[in-house]
C-alpha cells in the first residue's frame, strides 16, 4: 500500500523572494522545504551599516526557523545545493537527494567583477554578513596600524579607502564611512591626523545613482563632496593590483582598502545557468517566471532575467518580494489545474540614504531630497526588517547614532570568532545519521 503525500515545493534560498513564497504557500495543501546554506535570513540592504560599525551583525539577521514557525507545512534544511537534476526532479545537497514537485530558485547574486584584472583577488566584497564583518575588521585594523606606522606614505595608504561603484550601495557606504571617520574615530585616534583620511568613490558613468533622475544624482554628488568624499566620475577601472587601483586614464590610486560595489551577477545552482542561460548572465525565464520547458520550476529575484519597460529589473528586495508572491500564486493555480499568470512588476519607487539628514527617494508621484528622503528611507527599511526585536534594536542604534554621533560596535574580532569555523555536518532531517547520501522523496 502506497501512502500519498502532499505536493512538495522546494525553495532554494531564504532571501526576500524565497521567504515571501513560503509564507504565501502556507496552508495551501503543499509541503514546503526551504534550503539555505545559512540558518538565518540576512537583511542585505543594511549590510553596509554592519561594515561601518553602525549595527551589529545579529541586528540584521533573523533565524529562518523562527520565521517558519508560523508556517506549519514548512521545513528547513541547512545545506548548500550542489546540483539539480531537472529530468528526475531532484535537488542534490552535500548529503541528501531531495525530490520536488515544484522548485523555486531564489539563490540571489554575488559580486560581479566585470572582467577587471585583479578585482576579484584584491578588492573587498560586501554581499554577505561574513564579508561585512570582515570589512569592518579590516577598516579598524587599518586605523590601528596607521597609529603605529612611521612612514608617511604607508600611513596615507592605510587611511585611503576606495569604493568602486557609484550606485546606491556605493553611495550609502561612502557616506556612512566618511561620517564614521570624521566623527567617532576622531575621538578614538587623537594622535592621528585624520585630515589624511580619504574616502574615494569611483563611478564609471557620468553621474551617481544613474537609475535615479538627474537632479537626484546631482544632489547626491554634492552632498557627498560636501561631507568630504572625493567623487570621481567617468573613472573606469582598468586593473586592480595589491594596494592600488589603476584607471583607464592612467591614474593610479594607492590604497590598502579597495571595496567593490560595482555590480552583481546571478548565482544559480548548477547546472541551471548552463542549461537556461540569458544574454545578461542570469537564468532565462518565461513571462510567468517559469524556466523554459520546465513548467514546475521557477526562478525569482536577482537570479532571474526579467525586464520592465525594456530595462532589467534592479537587484533589490521589492522585486524579489513581488516575484515570490507571483510564483506562490502561480503554484496554487497549477494545483487547481489553471495556467500560471504573467508576472507584472509594480514599481513602488526607490530610496537611498547619503548621510545624516540627506537622502533621495523617487516614486510615481514624489521626488524627495534631503531630510524627507532620508526619513522615508529609514521608515521603509524598518518596515521590511523581519522581527520586532530586530526592528527595535536597529531603531535604538539609529537614535543613539543620531543623538550622540557615536558607534558602539568598534570591535576587531579574530577571524575565527565569526569566519572560517567548520560547522557539524548538515542534517536534512532530524533522524538523519552520518553516512551515505540519503533520499528525501
N, C-alpha and C positions, 0 to 999 in steps of 0.2 A: 504494500500500500504506500503510495507516494503522498507526501504532505505538501500541499501547495503553499507557496509563500507570496507575500505581497511583492509587487514590482519593486526592484531596488534601484534607487537613484544614487549614484556615486558622484560626489562633488570633490574635485581635486583643487584645493586652495581655500584657505579660511580668511580670505580678504573680504573687501566690502561686497563684491558681487556674489561670491560663494555663500557667505553668511545670509545675505538677503534671500537668495534662492532657497536655502534650507529653512529659513523662518517662514516663508510663504508656502512651502510644501508641507508644513506641519498639519497633522490630522487630515491628510489628503488621501489616505489609504496606501501610501507607499512607505518603504523602508529607506531611510536616508543614511548614507555612510559618508562622512566628511573626512577627508585625508589632508594632512598638512605636516610638513617637516617640523613645525613648531607647535607647542600646545597652547599658543596664545595668538590672538589677533593683534596686529600692530596698526596703530593709527598713524599711517605713513605721513599725512600732512604735517605732523608735529615732530618728525624725526630731527629736523634741524634744531629744534629747541632743546633736544637732548644733547646734541653736539655742542651747543654753546652754553650748556650748564643752566639753562632756564628751567628745565623739567628733568625729573628722574625717569629712568627707563620704565619703571613699573607704572608710571602715571599714564603712559600711552600704550600700554599692553594690557590685554584683557583675556582671562582664561577662556579658551574655546569651550571647555566642558561646562563652564558656568552658563555660557550662552545657550548651550544645548539642553540645559535642564528644563527649559520651557518648551522643548520640542520632544515629546515622549517617543516619537518614532525615529529618533536620530541617534546615531552612534558616532564616536570619533576614533580615528586611528592616527596615531602619531608615527608617520613614516614618510619616506621620500619615494615618489613614483619613479621607477626605473624604466618602465616600458609599458606600452599599451598595445594589446592585441585586438585590433578593431574587428577582425573577422570572427574571433572567438568571443568577443565582448568581455575581455578580461583586463584588469589593471594589475600590473605586477609591481610589488614593492620589494624591499630587501628580503623579506621573509614570508611574503604572502602573495597569493594569486586571488584577486577579488573579482568576482563576476558582477556584471551590471546589466540592467535593462535599459537604463538611461544614464548618460555620462555628461557631466558639466565640467568643462575645463576652465578654471579660474585661477591660473597659476601666476598671473601678474607679469612683471617685467624685471629686467636687470639693466645695469648701466650699459649704454651704447657708446663706443669709443670712436665711431666714425672713421675707422681705419687710420687714425693718427698714430704714427710710430711712437712707442713708449708710453702712450696714455694709460693702457691697461696696467703696465708694470709700475709706473712711477707716480700715479695720482691716487688720491684717496676717494673712494666712492661713498655714497651715503644713501643706500637703498634699503638697508636692514637695520634693526635695532643694534645688532652687534657692531655694524660699521659706524653707526652714530656714536656709540660709546667709545670705540677705538679712535674716532676722530676727536672726541672730547679729550681723551687721554693724551693724544698727540699734541693738541693745542696747548694744554697746560704744561706738558713736558718741554715744549719749545721755550716757554717763558722761564721755566726752572733752569734750563740750560743757558738761556740768554743772561741770566743773573751772574753765572759763573764765567761766561765767555769773555776773554780778554781781547780777542781780535775783533776790531770794529766791523770788518767785512762779514765775518762769520755771524756776529751778533745781528747784523742787519738782515742776513738771510733767515735767521731764526725768527725774526719779527716781521717777516714778509709772508702774507697769506694770499695766495692767488686762487680765485674761483673762476673756473672755466664754464661759461654758460649763463646767459642773461635772461633766462626765463623766470617764472615765479619762484622756483626753488632757489636759484642762484641769487635772486634779488633779496628774498627773505633771509637767506643765510648771510649775505653780505651786510645787510642792515643790522641783524642781531649780533654779528661778530664784531662790528665796529662799536656798537653800544657796549658790549662786554669789555672790550679792550680800553675804551676811553672812559669807562665807568668803574665797575668793581675792581678791575685789575690795577687801576691807578693806586688804590689803597694797598693792594697786596704786594706790589713791587715798587716801593718808593725809590729804590736805588736805580731803577731803570729809567732811561729817557724814553717815555712812551711816545714821544714825537717821532721816534724811529719806527713805530709800528705802522705797517702799510697793509691795507686791505685793498686788493686789486681785483676788479671784476672785468673779465674779458667776454665780449659779446661779438660773435662773428657778423651779425647783421648791423643795420644802421640805427637800431633803437632797441631799448629794453622791452621786455614783455610784449613781444611782437604780436601776440594774439589779441591784445587789448587795443582800443582806439589810440590814435597817435597822441592825443593830448594826455592820456593816462601814462603812456610811455615816457613822454617828455617830463611829466610831473615826477615820475619815479626816478628818472635820471637826476633831476635837480635835487630831489630830497636826499638821495644817496651821496651826491657830491657835497651837499651842504654839511652832511654828517661826517665827512672825511673819507668816503670810499672813492678810490681812483677808478673811474669808469672808462674803459677803452672800447669804443665801438669800431666795427669793421676790423676787429682784431682776430684774425684767423690763425689758429694754432697749427703749425706745420710739424712739430715734433716736441716730445717731452723727454728730457733726459734726467738722470738723478740730480735733483735740486735745481732744475732750470726748465723754463718754458720758452720755446722758440716760436716766433711768429713768422708768417709768410713775408712780412715786410723787412725781415732781417733783425728785428728787435729780439733781444734775449732778456728775460726776467729771471734773476736768481732768487730762489726761494726754497726753504725747507718744507713748505706746506703748499701742495697743489691739489685742490679739491675739484673733482669732476662732476658737474651737474648739467652737462651739455646735451643730454638726451637719454632715452631709454629704448630698449628693444624687447620684443616679446620673449617670454621664457617658457615655451610649451614643453611638456614631457615628450620624449622620443617615442615613436618616430613622427609625431604629429606635424612638426614643421617641415619635414621632408615629404610627407605624403600630401599635405594640404598647404603648399606654400603660397604666399601672395607676394606681389611686387614690392611691398613695403616691409618685408621681413616678418610679417605676422602670419597668423593662421587664416586661410581663406574661409569665409563663411557665406552662407546664403542670407538673403534679407531677413530670414527668420532666426538667424544666428546658429543654424544647424551647419554641420560640416557637409560638404558635397558628398552625395551618395551615402551619407551616414545619418539617416533621419532620427536616430536615437542619441546622437552626440551633438552637444552644443559647446561653443566657445564664447566667453564673455570677458569684458574688461580689457586690460592692456594687451592681452594675447590675441584678441580678435581684430581683424581688419574690417572696420566699419566706417563709412563716410557719412558726413552730414553737410548738406549744401556744398557738395563737391570737395570737401576737405576731410582729412582723417579726424575722427573724434579724439579729443585730448585724453591723455592718460591720467584721468582724475577720478575721484571717488564717485561723484554723481553719475557719471557714465556707467561705471560698473554696477552701481546700485540699481539703476533703471534697467540695465540688461539682465541682472539677476532676477528682477521681478518679471520681466517679459518671458524669460526662459521657464520660470516656475509656472507661469500661466499657460505656456505652450505645452508643457508636460502634462498638466491637468487636462488640457484639451485633447491631447493624444490618447490619454487614458480613457476618455469618453468617446473615442472614435472620431474626433474632429481634427481638422487640419490646423497646423500651427499658424500663428499670425505674424505678419511682418513687424519687426521692431521699429518703433518710431521714437526717436530721441526728442525730448523736450528740454530745450536749453534754458535753464533757470538762471544763467549768468555765472559770473566767476568773480573771485576776490583774491587779493594778495596784500600782505602786510609789508610795509617797507621798514618802519621803525616806530618808536613810540609816537602815538597820535598821528601817524601817517600811514594811510593805506589807500588802495584803489579797488573799486568794485564796479561791475557792469552787469545790468540786467536789461531786459527788453525795454523797460521804461525809465530806468535810472542809471546815471553815471555818477559815481561818488568818488571824491578825493579827500585826503586829509583825515580829520577825526571821524567823520561819518563812515568813510570806507574802512578805517581801522576798527571802529566799533562793530560794524557789520561783520567783518572777518572774525572777530572774537566770538560773536554770537553764533555764527554758522558752525564754527568748529566745536564749541561747547555743545551745541545741539546734536551733532553727529557722533561725538565721542561716546563710546559704549560704556555703560556702568555709571551709576550715580556717584560711587566713591571716586572713580577716576575724574569725573567732571568736577566734583568739589575740590579735589586736590589740585587739579590744574587751575581752577579758578582762584584758589588761595595763592598758588605760586605766582600767578599773573598779578594779583593785587599787591602782594609783597614786593614784587619786582617794580611795579608802577609807583608804589608809595616810597620805597626805600632805595630803589635803584641798585639792588644788590642781587647776587646769585648765590644760592646756598648749596650748590652741588659741585663745588670746585675741588673734586677729589680725583686723584690719579690712582686707579685701581690696577694692580698687577694683571697682566693679560689673562692669567689662569683663573682669576676670580669670576670672569664673565665669558671669556672666549676660550675655545680650544679644549674644553672638557669633554671627554668622551662619555656619552650617556649610556646607560644599560641598553641591551638590545631592545628594539621596539617590540611591543606586543600588539598584535592585531585584534586579539580577543582576550578576555580576562583569563581564560583557561589555557592560553597558548603556552607551550613549553618549547624551549630552545631546541633546534634541530633542523630537520628538512623544511623546505618551504611548504606552508600549508595552503590549502584551498579554502576560500570563503565563497561558497556558492549556494 
